[in-house]
Amino acid sequence: MNPPLDKDAAQAAAQAAAKKARDGRNIALGLGLVAFVILVFVVTLVRLGGNVAHPH
């Protein structure tokens, strides 16, 4: 009777490890997305700021 319990424990440990890995990837992806948005915002401000100094 012990092998099914060991199999269940191993499966639960594998699921926990997979969830931890997914969570880490999700955090990294979210931080990358935030960094990209900030970069686009800063570039936009710089480009628009140049046009304020020299209007057409």
C-alpha contacts under 8 A as a table, 3 or more apart, distances in Angstrom:
res1	aa1	res2	aa2	distance
1	M	4	P	6.32
1	M	5	L	7.34
2	N	5	L	5.30
2	N	6	D	6.28
3	P	6	D	5.05
3	P	7	K	6.06
4	P	7	K	4.94
4	P	8	D	6.10
5	L	8	D	5.05
5	L	9	A	6.12
6	D	9	A	5.01
6	D	10	A	6.03
7	K	10	A	5.06
7	K	11	Q	6.04
8	D	11	Q	5.01
8	D	12	A	6.06
9	A	12	A	5.06
9	A	13	A	6.13
10	A	13	A	5.06
10	A	14	A	6.13
11	Q	14	A	5.03
11	Q	15	Q	6.13
12	A	15	Q	5.06
12	A	16	A	6.14
13	A	16	A	5.05
13	A	17	A	6.17
14	A	17	A	5.09
14	A	18	A	6.11
15	Q	18	A	5.02
15	Q	19	K	6.11
16	A	19	K	5.12
16	A	20	K	6.20
17	A	20	K	5.10
17	A	21	A	6.22
18	A	21	A	5.08
18	A	22	R	6.14
19	K	22	R	5.01
19	K	23	D	6.04
20	K	23	D	5.09
20	K	24	G	6.22
21	A	24	G	5.12
21	A	25	R	6.28
22	R	25	R	5.12
22	R	26	N	6.06
23	D	26	N	5.04
23	D	27	I	6.18
24	G	27	I	5.22
24	G	28	A	6.23
25	R	28	A	5.08
25	R	29	L	6.02
26	N	29	L	5.07
26	N	30	G	6.03
27	I	30	G	5.06
27	I	31	L	6.13
28	A	31	L	5.19
28	A	32	G	6.12
29	L	32	G	5.06
29	L	33	L	6.17
30	G	33	L	5.08
30	G	34	V	6.23
31	L	34	V	5.08
31	L	35	A	6.12
32	G	35	A	5.08
32	G	36	F	6.20
33	L	36	F	5.08
33	L	37	V	6.26
34	V	37	V	5.14
34	V	38	I	6.21
35	A	38	I	5.15
35	A	39	L	6.12
36	F	39	L	5.01
36	F	40	V	6.21
37	V	40	V	5.19
37	V	41	F	6.15
38	I	41	F	5.02
38	I	42	V	6.14
39	L	42	V	5.21
39	L	43	V	6.15
40	V	43	V	5.18
40	V	44	T	6.07
41	F	44	T	5.11
41	F	45	L	6.23
42	V	45	L	5.09
42	V	46	V	6.20
43	V	46	V	5.13
43	V	47	R	6.15
44	T	47	R	5.17
44	T	48	L	6.03
45	L	48	L	5.16
45	L	49	G	5.79
46	V	49	G	5.03
46	V	50	G	6.35
47	R	50	G	5.38
47	R	51	N	6.82
48	L	51	N	5.19
48	L	52	V	6.58
49	G	52	V	5.23
49	G	53	A	6.82
50	G	53	A	5.51
50	G	54	H	6.69
51	N	54	H	5.16
51	N	55	P	5.57
52	V	55	P	5.67
